[in-house]
Amino acid sequence: MLEQTFDRYSNSTEPRLRVVATQQILTDAILRFDVSYARDYRDALQASLAFLEASEDSTRRLAVPLARILIAALENWGLGRRPSAPKARQPEEVACLLLDPEVRRGLKKLAKLRTDPPRFVQSKRFVPGALYRDADELDTVVRYLIVRLADGLFTGCTQATYPMKALLLLAGYMVAFDTWVRTGTKLAGGQGMSSTNGFKRYITADNGTHYWLPDATYVNTTATSTLAASTQLISRIAAQCAPSKAAPEVFVCDWTSAQFMGLRIAT
């Protein structure tokens, strides 16, 4: 339905998408879409906006109902169906996360972008509304929220898929951390964040299990050949981290050396 094109009438190499499907094909695709997904999104976002805009006294009353609505929507969207998929925490645990001042403040600010989202202006990323200093600050906030949602909403969460869906339901803001979405973004000329610098938020044990790393912790998975190159990469990703008050330090390590030495990761 879409094809990637480039502007042949300018010097810009910025990719553009052009609709190539017919009106009937697009109409049929829309009519086949399961309306329950849209209903879940509407209900969860309405409850979240009411919670985010409420007074401090009202938030405690609204937190648990919002947690239940959020969990129900995520389960309708596939949470917990596969044995390897993460599971939702109890509504009371999720409510505690939502009541965290930093999380609530971050979601409230991010939700304001749903009607006026970031865009490219003269080939540079632009964040409207003066909500953030620049696109890098927005990226930092989004990374922080993804990590907090992964830890606070789920158990056994080692991938960004469901934290990403939770962020969409809570703030109406979509990010491209999921493998499929990220692949599509790359085809459109976009780039990832820490992964493009060779860092990951998890380590893989000898039995193949992924273990999610603590807040603001990254491992280098590239074959850096010199200490200087490794240090440069580490400094770059550390500068982009958003550590929380509970974990104010940023810990970044180079796993390449351990791989060369044949060290094993315990299960």
C-alpha positions as CSV (number, residue, x, y, z in Angstrom):
1,M,0.0,0.0,0.0
2,L,3.0,2.3,0.6
3,E,6.2,2.7,-1.3
4,Q,9.3,4.6,-0.4
5,T,10.3,7.5,-2.6
6,F,12.7,10.5,-2.6
7,D,12.1,14.0,-3.6
8,R,13.6,14.2,-7.1
9,Y,13.1,18.0,-7.3
10,S,15.4,19.0,-4.4
11,N,18.8,18.1,-2.9
12,S,17.1,16.4,0.0
13,T,17.6,12.7,0.5
14,E,14.9,12.5,3.2
15,P,12.6,9.5,2.4
16,R,8.9,10.0,1.8
17,L,6.1,7.6,1.7
18,R,3.5,7.6,-1.1
19,V,0.2,5.8,-1.1
20,V,0.0,3.4,-4.1
21,A,-3.1,1.4,-3.2
22,T,-6.5,2.2,-4.6
23,Q,-9.3,3.8,-2.6
24,Q,-11.2,0.6,-2.5
25,I,-8.3,-1.4,-1.2
26,L,-7.8,1.2,1.6
27,T,-11.5,1.1,2.4
28,D,-11.6,-2.7,2.6
29,A,-8.6,-2.7,4.9
30,I,-10.2,-0.2,7.3
31,L,-13.5,-2.1,7.3
32,R,-11.6,-5.3,8.2
33,F,-9.8,-3.8,11.1
34,D,-11.0,-5.2,14.5
35,V,-12.9,-2.3,16.1
36,S,-12.2,-3.7,19.6
37,Y,-8.6,-2.5,19.3
38,A,-9.8,1.1,18.7
39,R,-12.3,0.7,21.6
40,D,-9.6,-0.5,24.0
41,Y,-7.4,2.5,22.9
42,R,-10.2,5.0,23.4
43,D,-11.2,3.6,26.9
44,A,-7.7,3.4,28.2
45,L,-6.6,6.8,26.9
46,Q,-9.7,8.5,28.2
47,A,-9.2,7.0,31.7
48,S,-5.5,7.9,31.5
49,L,-6.1,11.5,30.6
50,A,-8.6,11.9,33.4
51,F,-6.0,10.5,35.8
52,L,-3.2,12.7,34.5
53,E,-5.2,15.9,34.7
54,A,-6.8,15.1,38.1
55,S,-5.9,16.8,41.3
56,E,-3.4,15.1,43.7
57,D,-6.3,14.0,45.9
58,S,-8.3,12.4,43.0
59,T,-5.3,10.5,41.5
60,R,-5.3,7.9,44.3
61,R,-9.0,7.2,43.7
62,L,-8.4,6.9,39.9
63,A,-5.2,4.9,39.9
64,V,-6.5,1.4,40.5
65,P,-9.4,1.7,38.1
66,L,-7.0,3.0,35.4
67,A,-4.6,0.1,36.1
68,R,-7.5,-2.4,35.6
69,I,-8.5,-0.8,32.3
70,L,-4.9,-0.7,31.1
71,I,-4.3,-4.4,32.0
72,A,-7.5,-5.5,30.3
73,A,-6.6,-3.6,27.1
74,L,-3.1,-5.1,27.1
75,E,-4.5,-8.6,27.6
76,N,-6.9,-8.0,24.8
77,W,-3.9,-7.0,22.7
78,G,-2.1,-10.3,23.4
79,L,-0.4,-9.9,26.8
80,G,0.3,-13.2,28.5
81,R,-1.1,-15.4,25.7
82,R,2.3,-17.0,24.9
83,P,4.3,-18.9,27.6
84,S,7.3,-16.7,26.9
85,A,5.3,-13.4,26.9
86,P,5.4,-11.1,30.0
87,K,2.6,-11.1,32.5
88,A,0.8,-8.1,34.0
89,R,1.4,-7.2,37.6
90,Q,-1.5,-6.9,40.0
91,P,-3.6,-3.7,39.6
92,E,-2.4,-2.4,43.0
93,E,1.2,-2.7,41.9
94,V,0.5,-1.0,38.6
95,A,-1.3,1.8,40.4
96,C,1.8,2.4,42.5
97,L,3.8,2.9,39.4
98,L,1.2,5.3,37.9
99,L,1.2,7.3,41.1
100,D,5.0,7.8,41.0
101,P,5.4,11.6,40.5
102,E,8.1,11.2,37.9
103,V,6.2,8.7,35.8
104,R,2.9,10.7,36.1
105,R,4.7,13.9,35.2
106,G,6.4,12.3,32.2
107,L,3.2,10.7,30.9
108,K,1.2,14.0,31.3
109,K,3.8,16.0,29.4
110,L,4.1,13.3,26.6
111,A,0.3,13.1,26.2
112,K,0.3,16.7,25.1
113,L,2.1,15.7,21.9
114,R,-0.7,13.4,20.7
115,T,-2.5,16.2,18.9
116,D,0.6,18.0,17.7
117,P,3.3,15.3,17.3
118,P,7.0,15.8,16.5
119,R,7.9,16.1,12.8
120,F,10.7,16.8,10.4
121,V,11.3,20.4,9.5
122,Q,14.0,21.1,7.0
123,S,15.4,17.5,7.5
124,K,15.7,18.1,11.3
125,R,13.5,16.6,14.0
126,F,11.2,19.3,15.5
127,V,9.2,19.0,18.8
128,P,6.4,21.5,18.8
129,G,4.9,23.3,21.8
130,A,8.2,24.1,23.7
131,L,7.5,21.0,25.9
132,Y,11.0,19.8,25.5
133,R,14.3,21.6,24.8
134,D,14.9,19.4,21.7
135,A,14.3,16.0,20.2
136,D,17.1,14.5,22.3
137,E,15.4,15.4,25.5
138,L,12.2,13.9,24.2
139,D,14.1,10.7,23.4
140,T,15.5,10.6,26.9
141,V,12.1,10.9,28.5
142,V,10.6,8.2,26.3
143,R,13.4,5.8,27.1
144,Y,13.0,6.5,30.8
145,L,9.2,5.8,30.6
146,I,9.7,2.6,28.6
147,V,12.1,1.2,31.2
148,R,9.8,2.2,34.1
149,L,6.8,0.7,32.4
150,A,8.7,-2.5,31.6
151,D,9.6,-2.9,35.3
152,G,6.5,-1.6,36.9
153,L,3.7,-3.0,34.7
154,F,5.0,-6.5,33.9
155,T,6.9,-9.5,35.2
156,G,9.3,-11.3,32.8
157,C,9.5,-8.4,30.4
158,T,12.6,-8.5,28.3
159,Q,11.3,-6.8,25.1
160,A,9.9,-3.3,24.4
161,T,6.7,-4.5,22.7
162,Y,4.3,-4.3,25.6
163,P,5.9,-1.3,27.3
164,M,5.5,0.4,24.0
165,K,1.8,-0.6,23.8
166,A,1.3,0.6,27.3
167,L,2.8,4.0,26.5
168,L,0.4,4.3,23.5
169,L,-2.6,3.5,25.8
170,L,-1.5,5.9,28.5
171,A,-0.2,8.9,26.5
172,G,-1.4,8.4,22.9
173,Y,2.2,8.4,21.8
174,M,3.8,5.7,19.7
175,V,7.5,4.8,19.6
176,A,9.5,2.5,17.4
177,F,11.3,0.1,19.8
178,D,9.4,-3.0,18.7
179,T,11.3,-5.2,16.3
180,W,8.6,-5.0,13.5
181,V,8.0,-1.3,14.0
182,R,11.7,-0.6,14.1
183,T,12.3,-2.6,10.9
184,G,9.6,-0.5,9.2
185,T,11.2,2.7,10.5
186,K,14.6,1.7,9.2
187,L,13.0,1.1,5.7
188,A,11.7,4.7,5.9
189,G,15.1,6.0,6.8
190,G,14.7,6.2,10.6
191,Q,17.3,5.2,13.2
192,G,17.1,3.5,16.6
193,M,18.7,4.7,19.8
194,S,21.1,2.7,21.9
195,S,21.0,-0.3,19.5
196,T,22.4,1.8,16.7
197,N,25.4,2.5,18.9
198,G,25.9,-1.2,19.6
199,F,24.4,-1.3,23.1
200,K,21.6,-3.4,24.5
201,R,19.4,-3.3,27.6
202,Y,19.7,-7.0,28.2
203,I,22.2,-9.8,28.4
204,T,21.7,-13.4,27.1
205,A,22.6,-16.3,29.3
206,D,24.1,-19.6,28.1
207,N,20.6,-21.1,28.0
208,G,19.4,-18.4,25.6
209,T,17.3,-16.6,28.2
210,H,17.3,-12.7,28.0
211,Y,17.8,-10.8,31.2
212,W,16.6,-7.2,31.3
213,L,19.3,-5.0,32.9
214,P,18.7,-2.5,35.7
215,D,17.7,1.1,35.1
216,A,20.3,3.1,33.2
217,T,22.5,0.0,32.5
218,Y,23.8,-0.9,29.0
219,V,26.2,-3.4,27.6
220,N,28.2,-3.0,24.5
221,T,27.8,-5.8,22.0
222,T,29.9,-4.6,19.1
223,A,33.4,-5.8,18.3
224,T,35.2,-2.7,19.3
225,S,38.9,-3.2,18.6
226,T,40.4,-0.4,20.7
227,L,39.9,1.1,24.2
228,A,39.5,4.5,22.7
229,A,36.7,3.3,20.4
230,S,34.9,1.5,23.2
231,T,35.2,4.6,25.5
232,Q,33.8,6.8,22.9
233,L,30.8,4.6,22.4
234,I,30.2,4.3,26.2
235,S,30.4,8.0,26.6
236,R,27.9,8.6,23.9
237,I,25.2,6.2,25.2
238,A,25.8,7.3,28.9
239,A,25.1,10.9,27.9
240,Q,21.7,9.8,26.5
241,C,20.6,7.9,29.5
242,A,17.8,9.0,31.9
243,P,18.6,7.5,35.3
244,S,15.9,7.8,37.9
245,K,16.3,9.2,41.5
246,A,16.5,5.6,42.7
247,A,19.4,4.9,40.3
248,P,21.1,8.2,39.7
249,E,24.3,6.6,38.3
250,V,24.7,5.4,34.7
251,F,26.4,2.1,34.4
252,V,27.7,1.2,30.9
253,C,30.1,-1.7,30.2
254,D,31.9,-3.2,27.3
255,W,30.9,-6.9,27.0
256,T,33.2,-7.5,24.0
257,S,36.3,-8.2,26.2
258,A,34.4,-10.8,28.2
259,Q,33.3,-12.5,25.0
260,F,36.9,-12.6,23.7
261,M,38.1,-14.1,27.0
262,G,35.4,-16.9,26.8
263,L,33.7,-15.9,30.0
264,R,30.2,-17.4,30.6
265,I,27.1,-15.7,31.9
266,A,25.5,-17.7,34.7
267,T,21.9,-18.6,34.4
